[in-house]
Amino acid sequence: MATMKLGCAQMHVNFENIDANLENAKELIFQAKRNKVDTVIFPEMFATGFTLNTKIAQGENDSILRFLKQEAVDNKINIIAGYMSAATLRPFNSAVAIDRKGEIIARYSKINLFKPQNEHNVLSAGGSTVVFDLEGVNISLFICFDLRFPNIYREVAKQSDVMITIAAWPLERQQHFETLLEARAIENQCYSIGVNQVGVCNGVEYGGGSAFISPKGVPLVRKYSDEGIAFANIDTDKVELTRRAFPVLD
C-alpha cells in the first residue's frame, strides 16, 4: 500500500514569457508545500504556453529544468511538468518527473501530436509510453491530445496506479476534457488526474477543470476557472480493491 497527496497547479500562463511563468510557478509550488503536497503537477508547456515556436525549446541545462530541479530540492517536493524539449532534429512536447532530490526520474514525449494545429509537422512525436515508480506509486504520463487515444492508456493500465494527463485544453472543448478524464479512469480502474491551464494565453481561452478521478470514475476534486492548487490524497489499495471487485483488465 502507498498513499500520496498530489496537487494540480492550475495556472494562468503568459505566452512565451518564461521568466514570468517561472515566478508564478514558484508561488504555486509554495502553496503546494504549505498544504503538505507530496507531488505537484503543472500543465503542458507550463512555462511558455502551447506554442510551435521551436526557438524556445530548452535543453538539460536551460532555465526551465534548472528551475524545476532547484524548486524540488528547496521545497522537498516532487514535481511533474511539461515543456518543449530540444533535440538534435525537431523538438519534442515533453513532460518530466523530478524527485525531491532534484533528480529527473522519468521523461515522456507526447505520442499523439495535435494535427488540427499542425503540431505533427513541427515537433517530433514520442515513441513509447512511460510508467515509473514515485515513492511506491506507479504513475504513467500523458499529454493533452493523447487523452483522445485510449489505446495508449490501456497499454500501461495494469502497471499504473495513477494516470496523469497534463494539458493546454481550450474552454470550447471543456466537456471533452472532463468526460475523457473520467473515461480513462473507468476503463483502466485507476486514478486519472488531469491538469489544465486557465485564463487566456495567445488568444485562446482555457477553462481549467483540473481534476482527480477515482478508480471507479467518480470525480474527487475538480477545479474550474480560478488559478491555484487543487489537491487530493490517493491510495493504491483502492486501485487494487476496485480491480479485484470488478475485474475487466484480465
Protein Blocks (a to p, Z undefined) as FASTA:
>chain_A
ZZdddddddddddehilklmmmmmmmmmmmmmmnopabdcddehklnopafbfklpccfk
lmklmmmmmmmmmnopacddddddddfklcddddddddfkopafbdcddfbdcfknommm
mmccdfbdcdddeehiacdddehjlmmmmklmmmmmmmpmbdcddddddfklmmmmmmmm
mmmmmmnopacdddddedjeehiaceejpacddfkopafbdcfkbgcdddddddfklmmm
mmmmmcckZZ
